[in-house]
Each structure stands twice: as C-alpha cells, then as structure tokens.
Amino acid sequence: MGREYDKVLDEREFELITLVMERATKVIENHGADAPTMPDYVDSEDVDKRVLMSAMQKMQPLHQARVCGYVPR
C-alpha cells in the first residue's frame, strides 16, 4: 500500500498519512474494532488538515480503483 501511495503523494503528504494511519491502527488495536467500525477518534491535534486533505484527495482514485486501501462494500 505504501508503494502505491508513494507514487502519488509528495514526501510531506506521505509522512503525514503514514502518521495518521499509525494512530488509527493503535485506536483499532486498543478498541478491538475493524476499519468499518473503527471509533471516530484519531488524535489529529498536530496534523496539518490541508496536507491531510490533499493526500486523501490524491489517494481517492487508488481506493476507487481498488488498487490499495480500504474500500467500503
């Protein structure tokens, strides 16, 4: 998944999305939830929302094409 994201994200976006995904993984592990039912809270206090939104917009086509990432059923 990281290799595919690295193709479309700049370094700052890649590092930020990796950080957010690591935090989300910790939330999932702590609550025993899976991605579709993951609690909404992921610590984003120090996250640049503009960079995160840019990264998510660039990743969206990868998800929609089912190249990588979570795709809702």
PDB file of N, CA, C, O and CB in Angstrom:
ATOM      1  N   MET A   1       0.825  -1.168   0.000  1.00  0.00           N
ATOM      2  CA  MET A   1       0.000   0.000   0.000  1.00  0.00           C
ATOM      3  C   MET A   1       0.883   1.250   0.000  1.00  0.00           C
ATOM      4  O   MET A   1       0.613   2.209  -0.722  1.00  0.00           O
ATOM      5  CB  MET A   1      -0.946  -0.013   1.202  1.00  0.00           C
ATOM      6  N   GLY A   2       1.930   1.230   0.808  1.00  0.00           N
ATOM      7  CA  GLY A   2       2.834   2.367   0.876  1.00  0.00           C
ATOM      8  C   GLY A   2       3.481   2.690  -0.450  1.00  0.00           C
ATOM      9  O   GLY A   2       3.667   3.860  -0.785  1.00  0.00           O
ATOM     10  N   ARG A   3       3.828   1.657  -1.214  1.00  0.00           N
ATOM     11  CA  ARG A   3       4.453   1.896  -2.529  1.00  0.00           C
ATOM     12  C   ARG A   3       3.503   2.605  -3.476  1.00  0.00           C
ATOM     13  O   ARG A   3       3.920   3.466  -4.250  1.00  0.00           O
ATOM     14  CB  ARG A   3       4.912   0.576  -3.153  1.00  0.00           C
ATOM     15  N   GLU A   4       2.227   2.247  -3.420  1.00  0.00           N
ATOM     16  CA  GLU A   4       1.245   2.903  -4.283  1.00  0.00           C
ATOM     17  C   GLU A   4       1.020   4.355  -3.843  1.00  0.00           C
ATOM     18  O   GLU A   4       0.920   5.249  -4.683  1.00  0.00           O
ATOM     19  CB  GLU A   4      -0.089   2.126  -4.267  1.00  0.00           C
ATOM     20  N   TYR A   5       0.940   4.586  -2.541  1.00  0.00           N
ATOM     21  CA  TYR A   5       0.764   5.949  -2.046  1.00  0.00           C
ATOM     22  C   TYR A   5       1.971   6.806  -2.397  1.00  0.00           C
ATOM     23  O   TYR A   5       1.834   7.985  -2.723  1.00  0.00           O
ATOM     24  CB  TYR A   5       0.537   5.947  -0.529  1.00  0.00           C
ATOM     25  N   ASP A   6       3.157   6.202  -2.327  1.00  0.00           N
ATOM     26  CA  ASP A   6       4.388   6.939  -2.612  1.00  0.00           C
ATOM     27  C   ASP A   6       4.429   7.431  -4.061  1.00  0.00           C
ATOM     28  O   ASP A   6       5.147   8.383  -4.368  1.00  0.00           O
ATOM     29  CB  ASP A   6       5.607   6.058  -2.325  1.00  0.00           C
ATOM     30  N   LYS A   7       3.675   6.798  -4.944  1.00  0.00           N
ATOM     31  CA  LYS A   7       3.643   7.207  -6.351  1.00  0.00           C
ATOM     32  C   LYS A   7       2.847   8.500  -6.559  1.00  0.00           C
ATOM     33  O   LYS A   7       3.092   9.228  -7.522  1.00  0.00           O
ATOM     34  CB  LYS A   7       3.046   6.092  -7.204  1.00  0.00           C
ATOM     35  N   VAL A   8       1.903   8.786  -5.670  1.00  0.00           N
ATOM     36  CA  VAL A   8       1.018   9.938  -5.880  1.00  0.00           C
ATOM     37  C   VAL A   8       1.179  11.044  -4.845  1.00  0.00           C
ATOM     38  O   VAL A   8       0.743  12.171  -5.080  1.00  0.00           O
ATOM     39  CB  VAL A   8      -0.401   9.482  -5.881  1.00  0.00           C
ATOM     40  N   LEU A   9       1.795  10.745  -3.706  1.00  0.00           N
ATOM     41  CA  LEU A   9       1.922  11.727  -2.643  1.00  0.00           C
ATOM     42  C   LEU A   9       3.320  12.327  -2.607  1.00  0.00           C
ATOM     43  O   LEU A   9       4.306  11.653  -2.903  1.00  0.00           O
ATOM     44  CB  LEU A   9       1.591  11.097  -1.306  1.00  0.00           C
ATOM     45  N   ASP A  10       3.393  13.614  -2.238  1.00  0.00           N
ATOM     46  CA  ASP A  10       4.722  14.177  -2.020  1.00  0.00           C
ATOM     47  C   ASP A  10       5.209  13.716  -0.639  1.00  0.00           C
ATOM     48  O   ASP A  10       4.454  13.099   0.112  1.00  0.00           O
ATOM     49  CB  ASP A  10       4.701  15.754  -2.127  1.00  0.00           C
ATOM     50  N   GLU A  11       6.449  14.012  -0.313  1.00  0.00           N
ATOM     51  CA  GLU A  11       7.042  13.484   0.922  1.00  0.00           C
ATOM     52  C   GLU A  11       6.271  13.911   2.170  1.00  0.00           C
ATOM     53  O   GLU A  11       6.041  13.106   3.072  1.00  0.00           O
ATOM     54  CB  GLU A  11       8.487  13.939   1.038  1.00  0.00           C
ATOM     55  N   ARG A  12       5.879  15.168   2.215  1.00  0.00           N
ATOM     56  CA  ARG A  12       5.151  15.667   3.396  1.00  0.00           C
ATOM     57  C   ARG A  12       3.800  14.970   3.547  1.00  0.00           C
ATOM     58  O   ARG A  12       3.419  14.589   4.654  1.00  0.00           O
ATOM     59  CB  ARG A  12       4.945  17.193   3.297  1.00  0.00           C
ATOM     60  N   GLU A  13       3.073  14.801   2.436  1.00  0.00           N
ATOM     61  CA  GLU A  13       1.782  14.116   2.474  1.00  0.00           C
ATOM     62  C   GLU A  13       1.958  12.663   2.887  1.00  0.00           C
ATOM     63  O   GLU A  13       1.188  12.142   3.695  1.00  0.00           O
ATOM     64  CB  GLU A  13       1.086  14.198   1.108  1.00  0.00           C
ATOM     65  N   PHE A  14       2.979  12.007   2.329  1.00  0.00           N
ATOM     66  CA  PHE A  14       3.229  10.601   2.633  1.00  0.00           C
ATOM     67  C   PHE A  14       3.520  10.409   4.120  1.00  0.00           C
ATOM     68  O   PHE A  14       2.973   9.505   4.752  1.00  0.00           O
ATOM     69  CB  PHE A  14       4.397  10.071   1.792  1.00  0.00           C
ATOM     70  N   GLU A  15       4.378  11.255   4.672  1.00  0.00           N
ATOM     71  CA  GLU A  15       4.724  11.137   6.090  1.00  0.00           C
ATOM     72  C   GLU A  15       3.505  11.400   6.971  1.00  0.00           C
ATOM     73  O   GLU A  15       3.316  10.722   7.981  1.00  0.00           O
ATOM     74  CB  GLU A  15       5.858  12.111   6.450  1.00  0.00           C
ATOM     75  N   LEU A  16       2.685  12.371   6.603  1.00  0.00           N
ATOM     76  CA  LEU A  16       1.510  12.691   7.398  1.00  0.00           C
ATOM     77  C   LEU A  16       0.477  11.565   7.337  1.00  0.00           C
ATOM     78  O   LEU A  16      -0.079  11.182   8.367  1.00  0.00           O
ATOM     79  CB  LEU A  16       0.891  14.000   6.918  1.00  0.00           C
ATOM     80  N   ILE A  17       0.219  11.036   6.153  1.00  0.00           N
ATOM     81  CA  ILE A  17      -0.778   9.972   6.046  1.00  0.00           C
ATOM     82  C   ILE A  17      -0.290   8.718   6.765  1.00  0.00           C
ATOM     83  O   ILE A  17      -1.094   7.979   7.334  1.00  0.00           O
ATOM     84  CB  ILE A  17      -1.084   9.658   4.566  1.00  0.00           C
ATOM     85  N   THR A  18       1.017   8.472   6.746  1.00  0.00           N
ATOM     86  CA  THR A  18       1.574   7.340   7.484  1.00  0.00           C
ATOM     87  C   THR A  18       1.361   7.532   8.978  1.00  0.00           C
ATOM     88  O   THR A  18       0.985   6.592   9.679  1.00  0.00           O
ATOM     89  CB  THR A  18       3.074   7.171   7.173  1.00  0.00           C
ATOM     90  N   LEU A  19       1.598   8.744   9.469  1.00  0.00           N
ATOM     91  CA  LEU A  19       1.384   9.048  10.884  1.00  0.00           C
ATOM     92  C   LEU A  19      -0.080   8.821  11.279  1.00  0.00           C
ATOM     93  O   LEU A  19      -0.363   8.200  12.304  1.00  0.00           O
ATOM     94  CB  LEU A  19       1.797  10.501  11.185  1.00  0.00           C
ATOM     95  N   VAL A  20      -0.998   9.324  10.465  1.00  0.00           N
ATOM     96  CA  VAL A  20      -2.422   9.181  10.761  1.00  0.00           C
ATOM     97  C   VAL A  20      -2.830   7.711  10.719  1.00  0.00           C
ATOM     98  O   VAL A  20      -3.616   7.267  11.556  1.00  0.00           O
ATOM     99  CB  VAL A  20      -3.268  10.000   9.765  1.00  0.00           C
ATOM    100  N   MET A  21      -2.312   6.958   9.766  1.00  0.00           N
ATOM    101  CA  MET A  21      -2.643   5.537   9.683  1.00  0.00           C
ATOM    102  C   MET A  21      -2.097   4.773  10.888  1.00  0.00           C
ATOM    103  O   MET A  21      -2.756   3.859  11.386  1.00  0.00           O
ATOM    104  CB  MET A  21      -2.091   4.937   8.386  1.00  0.00           C
ATOM    105  N   GLU A  22      -0.905   5.133  11.362  1.00  0.00           N
ATOM    106  CA  GLU A  22      -0.349   4.501  12.557  1.00  0.00           C
ATOM    107  C   GLU A  22      -1.239   4.781  13.767  1.00  0.00           C
ATOM    108  O   GLU A  22      -1.500   3.888  14.574  1.00  0.00           O
ATOM    109  CB  GLU A  22       1.088   5.003  12.819  1.00  0.00           C
ATOM    110  N   ARG A  23      -1.697   6.013  13.886  1.00  0.00           N
ATOM    111  CA  ARG A  23      -2.570   6.364  15.003  1.00  0.00           C
ATOM    112  C   ARG A  23      -3.900   5.623  14.912  1.00  0.00           C
ATOM    113  O   ARG A  23      -4.426   5.157  15.922  1.00  0.00           O
ATOM    114  CB  ARG A  23      -2.812   7.876  15.038  1.00  0.00           C
ATOM    115  N   ALA A  24      -4.438   5.516  13.706  1.00  0.00           N
ATOM    116  CA  ALA A  24      -5.694   4.789  13.519  1.00  0.00           C
ATOM    117  C   ALA A  24      -5.524   3.316  13.876  1.00  0.00           C
ATOM    118  O   ALA A  24      -6.417   2.710  14.467  1.00  0.00           O
ATOM    119  CB  ALA A  24      -6.187   4.931  12.069  1.00  0.00           C
ATOM    120  N   THR A  25      -4.385   2.747  13.518  1.00  0.00           N
ATOM    121  CA  THR A  25      -4.113   1.343  13.847  1.00  0.00           C
ATOM    122  C   THR A  25      -4.099   1.144  15.353  1.00  0.00           C
ATOM    123  O   THR A  25      -4.629   0.150  15.850  1.00  0.00           O
ATOM    124  CB  THR A  25      -2.772   0.888  13.239  1.00  0.00           C
ATOM    125  N   LYS A  26      -3.501   2.073  16.085  1.00  0.00           N
ATOM    126  CA  LYS A  26      -3.479   1.983  17.548  1.00  0.00           C
ATOM    127  C   LYS A  26      -4.894   2.039  18.120  1.00  0.00           C
ATOM    128  O   LYS A  26      -5.219   1.308  19.055  1.00  0.00           O
ATOM    129  CB  LYS A  26      -2.623   3.114  18.144  1.00  0.00           C
ATOM    130  N   VAL A  27      -5.736   2.914  17.552  1.00  0.00           N
ATOM    131  CA  VAL A  27      -7.120   3.003  18.023  1.00  0.00           C
ATOM    132  C   VAL A  27      -7.833   1.683  17.776  1.00  0.00           C
ATOM    133  O   VAL A  27      -8.547   1.184  18.646  1.00  0.00           O
ATOM    134  CB  VAL A  27      -7.870   4.162  17.322  1.00  0.00           C
ATOM    135  N   ILE A  28      -7.639   1.121  16.593  1.00  0.00           N
ATOM    136  CA  ILE A  28      -8.271  -0.163  16.257  1.00  0.00           C
ATOM    137  C   ILE A  28      -7.808  -1.246  17.218  1.00  0.00           C
ATOM    138  O   ILE A  28      -8.627  -2.002  17.742  1.00  0.00           O
ATOM    139  CB  ILE A  28      -7.949  -0.570  14.800  1.00  0.00           C
ATOM    140  N   GLU A  29      -6.498  -1.330  17.457  1.00  0.00           N
ATOM    141  CA  GLU A  29      -5.957  -2.350  18.345  1.00  0.00           C
ATOM    142  C   GLU A  29      -6.470  -2.180  19.765  1.00  0.00           C
ATOM    143  O   GLU A  29      -6.789  -3.166  20.430  1.00  0.00           O
ATOM    144  CB  GLU A  29      -4.440  -2.309  18.332  1.00  0.00           C
ATOM    145  N   ASN A  30      -6.551  -0.950  20.234  1.00  0.00           N
ATOM    146  CA  ASN A  30      -6.995  -0.699  21.612  1.00  0.00           C
ATOM    147  C   ASN A  30      -8.474  -0.975  21.818  1.00  0.00           C
ATOM    148  O   ASN A  30      -8.886  -1.342  22.919  1.00  0.00           O
ATOM    149  CB  ASN A  30      -6.701   0.727  21.995  1.00  0.00           C
ATOM    150  N   HIS A  31      -9.272  -0.807  20.785  1.00  0.00           N
ATOM    151  CA  HIS A  31     -10.713  -0.993  20.924  1.00  0.00           C
ATOM    152  C   HIS A  31     -11.206  -2.307  20.328  1.00  0.00           C
ATOM    153  O   HIS A  31     -12.389  -2.631  20.426  1.00  0.00           O
ATOM    154  CB  HIS A  31     -11.436   0.152  20.276  1.00  0.00           C
ATOM    155  N   GLY A  32     -10.312  -3.053  19.718  1.00  0.00           N
ATOM    156  CA  GLY A  32     -10.707  -4.323  19.125  1.00  0.00           C
ATOM    157  C   GLY A  32     -11.676  -4.173  17.974  1.00  0.00           C
ATOM    158  O   GLY A  32     -12.465  -5.078  17.704  1.00  0.00           O
ATOM    159  N   ALA A  33     -11.628  -3.048  17.297  1.00  0.00           N
ATOM    160  CA  ALA A  33     -12.541  -2.783  16.184  1.00  0.00           C
ATOM    161  C   ALA A  33     -11.838  -3.043  14.862  1.00  0.00           C
ATOM    162  O   ALA A  33     -10.610  -3.102  14.799  1.00  0.00           O
ATOM    163  CB  ALA A  33     -13.067  -1.331  16.238  1.00  0.00           C
ATOM    164  N   ASP A  34     -12.625  -3.195  13.811  1.00  0.00           N
ATOM    165  CA  ASP A  34     -12.036  -3.276  12.473  1.00  0.00           C
ATOM    166  C   ASP A  34     -12.328  -1.962  11.757  1.00  0.00           C
ATOM    167  O   ASP A  34     -13.084  -1.135  12.265  1.00  0.00           O
ATOM    168  CB  ASP A  34     -12.601  -4.506  11.662  1.00  0.00           C
ATOM    169  N   ALA A  35     -11.741  -1.765  10.594  1.00  0.00           N
ATOM    170  CA  ALA A  35     -11.820  -0.475   9.899  1.00  0.00           C
ATOM    171  C   ALA A  35     -13.241   0.063   9.731  1.00  0.00           C
ATOM    172  O   ALA A  35     -13.469   1.240  10.010  1.00  0.00           O
ATOM    173  CB  ALA A  35     -11.187  -0.601   8.552  1.00  0.00           C
ATOM    174  N   PRO A  36     -14.208  -0.746   9.287  1.00  0.00           N
ATOM    175  CA  PRO A  36     -15.552  -0.180   9.087  1.00  0.00           C
ATOM    176  C   PRO A  36     -16.222   0.300  10.369  1.00  0.00           C
ATOM    177  O   PRO A  36     -17.081   1.181  10.318  1.00  0.00           O
ATOM    178  CB  PRO A  36     -16.433  -1.200   8.434  1.00  0.00           C
ATOM    179  N   THR A  37     -15.849  -0.260  11.520  1.00  0.00           N
ATOM    180  CA  THR A  37     -16.493   0.131  12.771  1.00  0.00           C
ATOM    181  C   THR A  37     -15.532   0.861  13.698  1.00  0.00           C
ATOM    182  O   THR A  37     -15.800   1.008  14.890  1.00  0.00           O
ATOM    183  CB  THR A  37     -17.058  -1.090  13.475  1.00  0.00           C
ATOM    184  N   MET A  38     -14.420   1.313  13.150  1.00  0.00           N
ATOM    185  CA  MET A  38     -13.407   1.989  13.948  1.00  0.00           C
ATOM    186  C   MET A  38     -13.994   3.219  14.628  1.00  0.00           C
ATOM    187  O   MET A  38     -14.763   3.964  14.021  1.00  0.00           O
ATOM    188  CB  MET A  38     -12.211   2.381  13.077  1.00  0.00           C
ATOM    189  N   PRO A  39     -13.630   3.428  15.885  1.00  0.00           N
ATOM    190  CA  PRO A  39     -14.094   4.653  16.546  1.00  0.00           C
ATOM    191  C   PRO A  39     -13.646   5.879  15.753  1.00  0.00           C
ATOM    192  O   PRO A  39     -12.597   5.870  15.110  1.00  0.00           O
ATOM    193  CB  PRO A  39     -13.563   4.728  18.001  1.00  0.00           C
ATOM    194  N   ASP A  40     -14.450   6.919  15.811  1.00  0.00           N
ATOM    195  CA  ASP A  40     -14.168   8.127  15.044  1.00  0.00           C
ATOM    196  C   ASP A  40     -12.937   8.879  15.538  1.00  0.00           C
ATOM    197  O   ASP A  40     -12.370   9.683  14.797  1.00  0.00           O
ATOM    198  CB  ASP A  40     -15.357   9.039  15.082  1.00  0.00           C
ATOM    199  N   TYR A  41     -12.517   8.635  16.771  1.00  0.00           N
ATOM    200  CA  TYR A  41     -11.438   9.430  17.341  1.00  0.00           C
ATOM    201  C   TYR A  41     -10.054   8.918  16.976  1.00  0.00           C
ATOM    202  O   TYR A  41      -9.661   7.814  17.354  1.00  0.00           O
ATOM    203  CB  TYR A  41     -11.574   9.469  18.826  1.00  0.00           C
ATOM    204  N   VAL A  42      -9.337   9.726  16.247  1.00  0.00           N
ATOM    205  CA  VAL A  42      -7.910   9.521  15.997  1.00  0.00           C
ATOM    206  C   VAL A  42      -7.268  10.873  16.289  1.00  0.00           C
ATOM    207  O   VAL A  42      -7.699  11.897  15.760  1.00  0.00           O
ATOM    208  CB  VAL A  42      -7.609   9.010  14.495  1.00  0.00           C
ATOM    209  N   ASP A  43      -6.237  10.875  17.130  1.00  0.00           N
ATOM    210  CA  ASP A  43      -5.595  12.124  17.534  1.00  0.00           C
ATOM    211  C   ASP A  43      -5.047  12.853  16.308  1.00  0.00           C
ATOM    212  O   ASP A  43      -4.144  12.360  15.631  1.00  0.00           O
ATOM    213  CB  ASP A  43      -4.463  11.851  18.552  1.00  0.00           C
ATOM    214  N   SER A  44      -5.598  14.017  16.037  1.00  0.00           N
ATOM    215  CA  SER A  44      -5.146  14.811  14.889  1.00  0.00           C
ATOM    216  C   SER A  44      -4.803  16.235  15.309  1.00  0.00           C
ATOM    217  O   SER A  44      -4.822  17.158  14.496  1.00  0.00           O
ATOM    218  CB  SER A  44      -6.221  14.833  13.793  1.00  0.00           C
ATOM    219  N   GLU A  45      -4.493  16.395  16.581  1.00  0.00           N
ATOM    220  CA  GLU A  45      -4.220  17.724  17.123  1.00  0.00           C
ATOM    221  C   GLU A  45      -3.083  18.437  16.400  1.00  0.00           C
ATOM    222  O   GLU A  45      -3.186  19.633  16.125  1.00  0.00           O
ATOM    223  CB  GLU A  45      -3.895  17.619  18.588  1.00  0.00           C
ATOM    224  N   ASP A  46      -2.010  17.731  16.090  1.00  0.00           N
ATOM    225  CA  ASP A  46      -0.839  18.346  15.462  1.00  0.00           C
ATOM    226  C   ASP A  46      -0.762  18.072  13.959  1.00  0.00           C
ATOM    227  O   ASP A  46       0.303  18.206  13.357  1.00  0.00           O
ATOM    228  CB  ASP A  46       0.423  17.845  16.132  1.00  0.00           C
ATOM    229  N   VAL A  47      -1.877  17.694  13.360  1.00  0.00           N
ATOM    230  CA  VAL A  47      -1.932  17.341  11.944  1.00  0.00           C
ATOM    231  C   VAL A  47      -2.358  18.552  11.120  1.00  0.00           C
ATOM    232  O   VAL A  47      -3.358  19.201  11.429  1.00  0.00           O
ATOM    233  CB  VAL A  47      -2.901  16.160  11.710  1.00  0.00           C
ATOM    234  N   ASP A  48      -1.596  18.850  10.072  1.00  0.00           N
ATOM    235  CA  ASP A  48      -1.968  19.926   9.150  1.00  0.00           C
ATOM    236  C   ASP A  48      -3.117  19.413   8.282  1.00  0.00           C
ATOM    237  O   ASP A  48      -2.920  18.583   7.395  1.00  0.00           O
ATOM    238  CB  ASP A  48      -0.738  20.385   8.263  1.00  0.00           C
ATOM    239  N   LYS A  49      -4.297  19.913   8.549  1.00  0.00           N
ATOM    240  CA  LYS A  49      -5.506  19.409   7.871  1.00  0.00           C
ATOM    241  C   LYS A  49      -5.467  19.629   6.358  1.00  0.00           C
ATOM    242  O   LYS A  49      -6.017  18.830   5.601  1.00  0.00           O
ATOM    243  CB  LYS A  49      -6.745  20.085   8.446  1.00  0.00           C
ATOM    244  N   ARG A  50      -4.820  20.706   5.919  1.00  0.00           N
ATOM    245  CA  ARG A  50      -4.734  20.963   4.471  1.00  0.00           C
ATOM    246  C   ARG A  50      -3.885  19.898   3.784  1.00  0.00           C
ATOM    247  O   ARG A  50      -4.230  19.422   2.702  1.00  0.00           O
ATOM    248  CB  ARG A  50      -4.142  22.368   4.200  1.00  0.00           C
ATOM    249  N   VAL A  51      -2.780  19.529   4.413  1.00  0.00           N
ATOM    250  CA  VAL A  51      -1.909  18.499   3.843  1.00  0.00           C
ATOM    251  C   VAL A  51      -2.625  17.153   3.867  1.00  0.00           C
ATOM    252  O   VAL A  51      -2.548  16.393   2.901  1.00  0.00           O
ATOM    253  CB  VAL A  51      -0.565  18.414   4.621  1.00  0.00           C
ATOM    254  N   LEU A  52      -3.321  16.853   4.960  1.00  0.00           N
ATOM    255  CA  LEU A  52      -4.066  15.601   5.061  1.00  0.00           C
ATOM    256  C   LEU A  52      -5.152  15.522   3.992  1.00  0.00           C
ATOM    257  O   LEU A  52      -5.319  14.484   3.353  1.00  0.00           O
ATOM    258  CB  LEU A  52      -4.688  15.460   6.455  1.00  0.00           C
ATOM    259  N   MET A  53      -5.887  16.611   3.797  1.00  0.00           N
ATOM    260  CA  MET A  53      -6.945  16.620   2.792  1.00  0.00           C
ATOM    261  C   MET A  53      -6.362  16.443   1.391  1.00  0.00           C
ATOM    262  O   MET A  53      -6.932  15.723   0.571  1.00  0.00           O
ATOM    263  CB  MET A  53      -7.749  17.925   2.873  1.00  0.00           C
ATOM    264  N   SER A  54      -5.252  17.084   1.115  1.00  0.00           N
ATOM    265  CA  SER A  54      -4.591  16.937  -0.178  1.00  0.00           C
ATOM    266  C   SER A  54      -4.187  15.479  -0.407  1.00  0.00           C
ATOM    267  O   SER A  54      -4.393  14.933  -1.491  1.00  0.00           O
ATOM    268  CB  SER A  54      -3.354  17.859  -0.261  1.00  0.00           C
ATOM    269  N   ALA A  55      -3.617  14.862   0.609  1.00  0.00           N
ATOM    270  CA  ALA A  55      -3.200  13.462   0.492  1.00  0.00           C
ATOM    271  C   ALA A  55      -4.403  12.557   0.258  1.00  0.00           C
ATOM    272  O   ALA A  55      -4.357  11.661  -0.585  1.00  0.00           O
ATOM    273  CB  ALA A  55      -2.442  13.017   1.755  1.00  0.00           C
ATOM    274  N   MET A  56      -5.474  12.793   1.001  1.00  0.00           N
ATOM    275  CA  MET A  56      -6.663  11.951   0.859  1.00  0.00           C
ATOM    276  C   MET A  56      -7.283  12.092  -0.533  1.00  0.00           C
ATOM    277  O   MET A  56      -7.750  11.111  -1.110  1.00  0.00           O
ATOM    278  CB  MET A  56      -7.699  12.310   1.933  1.00  0.00           C
ATOM    279  N   GLN A  57      -7.284  13.310  -1.067  1.00  0.00           N
ATOM    280  CA  GLN A  57      -7.827  13.514  -2.404  1.00  0.00           C
ATOM    281  C   GLN A  57      -6.986  12.796  -3.454  1.00  0.00           C
ATOM    282  O   GLN A  57      -7.525  12.246  -4.414  1.00  0.00           O
ATOM    283  CB  GLN A  57      -7.905  15.005  -2.724  1.00  0.00           C
ATOM    284  N   LYS A  58      -5.669  12.800  -3.275  1.00  0.00           N
ATOM    285  CA  LYS A  58      -4.791  12.104  -4.224  1.00  0.00           C
ATOM    286  C   LYS A  58      -4.923  10.589  -4.105  1.00  0.00           C
ATOM    287  O   LYS A  58      -4.745   9.868  -5.087  1.00  0.00           O
ATOM    288  CB  LYS A  58      -3.334  12.516  -3.999  1.00  0.00           C
ATOM    289  N   MET A  59      -5.233  10.108  -2.905  1.00  0.00           N
ATOM    290  CA  MET A  59      -5.350   8.661  -2.683  1.00  0.00           C
ATOM    291  C   MET A  59      -6.699   8.115  -3.139  1.00  0.00           C
ATOM    292  O   MET A  59      -6.821   6.924  -3.425  1.00  0.00           O
ATOM    293  CB  MET A  59      -5.141   8.340  -1.211  1.00  0.00           C
ATOM    294  N   GLN A  60      -7.701   8.968  -3.207  1.00  0.00           N
ATOM    295  CA  GLN A  60      -9.051   8.520  -3.533  1.00  0.00           C
ATOM    296  C   GLN A  60      -9.142   7.689  -4.820  1.00  0.00           C
ATOM    297  O   GLN A  60      -9.811   6.656  -4.815  1.00  0.00           O
ATOM    298  CB  GLN A  60      -9.948   9.709  -3.652  1.00  0.00           C
ATOM    299  N   PRO A  61      -8.496   8.097  -5.922  1.00  0.00           N
ATOM    300  CA  PRO A  61      -8.571   7.267  -7.127  1.00  0.00           C
ATOM    301  C   PRO A  61      -7.974   5.867  -6.932  1.00  0.00           C
ATOM    302  O   PRO A  61      -8.448   4.905  -7.536  1.00  0.00           O
ATOM    303  CB  PRO A  61      -7.858   7.963  -8.268  1.00  0.00           C
ATOM    304  N   LEU A  62      -6.949   5.749  -6.101  1.00  0.00           N
ATOM    305  CA  LEU A  62      -6.370   4.437  -5.813  1.00  0.00           C
ATOM    306  C   LEU A  62      -7.372   3.554  -5.085  1.00  0.00           C
ATOM    307  O   LEU A  62      -7.472   2.359  -5.361  1.00  0.00           O
ATOM    308  CB  LEU A  62      -5.090   4.583  -4.980  1.00  0.00           C
ATOM    309  N   HIS A  63      -8.106   4.139  -4.165  1.00  0.00           N
ATOM    310  CA  HIS A  63      -9.112   3.385  -3.420  1.00  0.00           C
ATOM    311  C   HIS A  63     -10.281   3.005  -4.324  1.00  0.00           C
ATOM    312  O   HIS A  63     -10.768   1.875  -4.287  1.00  0.00           O
ATOM    313  CB  HIS A  63      -9.614   4.199  -2.217  1.00  0.00           C
ATOM    314  N   GLN A  64     -10.722   3.957  -5.130  1.00  0.00           N
ATOM    315  CA  GLN A  64     -11.859   3.692  -6.013  1.00  0.00           C
ATOM    316  C   GLN A  64     -11.531   2.631  -7.053  1.00  0.00           C
ATOM    317  O   GLN A  64     -12.398   1.850  -7.446  1.00  0.00           O
ATOM    318  CB  GLN A  64     -12.298   4.975  -6.707  1.00  0.00           C
ATOM    319  N   ALA A  65     -10.273   2.602  -7.500  1.00  0.00           N
ATOM    320  CA  ALA A  65      -9.851   1.585  -8.471  1.00  0.00           C
ATOM    321  C   ALA A  65      -9.486   0.273  -7.795  1.00  0.00           C
ATOM    322  O   ALA A  65      -9.121  -0.699  -8.457  1.00  0.00           O
ATOM    323  CB  ALA A  65      -8.666   2.090  -9.281  1.00  0.00           C
ATOM    324  N   ARG A  66      -9.588   0.254  -6.469  1.00  0.00           N
ATOM    325  CA  ARG A  66      -9.267  -0.915  -5.659  1.00  0.00           C
ATOM    326  C   ARG A  66      -7.805  -1.347  -5.812  1.00  0.00           C
ATOM    327  O   ARG A  66      -7.466  -2.526  -5.701  1.00  0.00           O
ATOM    328  CB  ARG A  66     -10.182  -2.063  -6.032  1.00  0.00           C
ATOM    329  N   VAL A  67      -6.952  -0.343  -6.070  1.00  0.00           N
ATOM    330  CA  VAL A  67      -5.514  -0.605  -6.162  1.00  0.00           C
ATOM    331  C   VAL A  67      -4.968  -0.881  -4.769  1.00  0.00           C
ATOM    332  O   VAL A  67      -4.149  -1.781  -4.584  1.00  0.00           O
ATOM    333  CB  VAL A  67      -4.764   0.593  -6.819  1.00  0.00           C
ATOM    334  N   CYS A  68      -5.425  -0.105  -3.789  1.00  0.00           N
ATOM    335  CA  CYS A  68      -4.971  -0.314  -2.422  1.00  0.00           C
ATOM    336  C   CYS A  68      -5.899   0.397  -1.469  1.00  0.00           C
ATOM    337  O   CYS A  68      -6.710   1.232  -1.869  1.00  0.00           O
ATOM    338  CB  CYS A  68      -3.528   0.173  -2.237  1.00  0.00           C
ATOM    339  N   GLY A  69      -5.769   0.054  -0.196  1.00  0.00           N
ATOM    340  CA  GLY A  69      -6.531   0.721   0.842  1.00  0.00           C
ATOM    341  C   GLY A  69      -7.868   0.072   1.091  1.00  0.00           C
ATOM    342  O   GLY A  69      -8.228  -0.925   0.466  1.00  0.00           O
ATOM    343  N   TYR A  70      -8.590   0.655   2.009  1.00  0.00           N
ATOM    344  CA  TYR A  70      -9.904   0.151   2.397  1.00  0.00           C
ATOM    345  C   TYR A  70     -10.953   0.688   1.429  1.00  0.00           C
ATOM    346  O   TYR A  70     -11.012   1.889   1.164  1.00  0.00           O
ATOM    347  CB  TYR A  70     -10.247   0.554   3.861  1.00  0.00           C
ATOM    348  N   VAL A  71     -11.767  -0.201   0.913  1.00  0.00           N
ATOM    349  CA  VAL A  71     -12.849   0.195   0.033  1.00  0.00           C
ATOM    350  C   VAL A  71     -14.148  -0.325   0.641  1.00  0.00           C
ATOM    351  O   VAL A  71     -14.299  -1.533   0.821  1.00  0.00           O
ATOM    352  CB  VAL A  71     -12.636  -0.349  -1.423  1.00  0.00           C
ATOM    353  N   PRO A  72     -15.087   0.562   0.960  1.00  0.00           N
ATOM    354  CA  PRO A  72     -16.353   0.102   1.534  1.00  0.00           C
ATOM    355  C   PRO A  72     -17.103  -0.818   0.581  1.00  0.00           C
ATOM    356  O   PRO A  72     -17.008  -0.675  -0.638  1.00  0.00           O
ATOM    357  CB  PRO A  72     -17.230   1.293   1.898  1.00  0.00           C
ATOM    358  N   ARG A  73     -17.830  -1.736   1.130  1.00  0.00           N
ATOM    359  CA  ARG A  73     -18.605  -2.688   0.291  1.00  0.00           C
ATOM    360  C   ARG A  73     -19.885  -2.089  -0.190  1.00  0.00           C
ATOM    361  O   ARG A  73     -20.647  -2.747  -0.898  1.00  0.00           O
ATOM    362  CB  ARG A  73     -18.913  -3.961   1.055  1.00  0.00           C
TER     363      ARG A  73
END
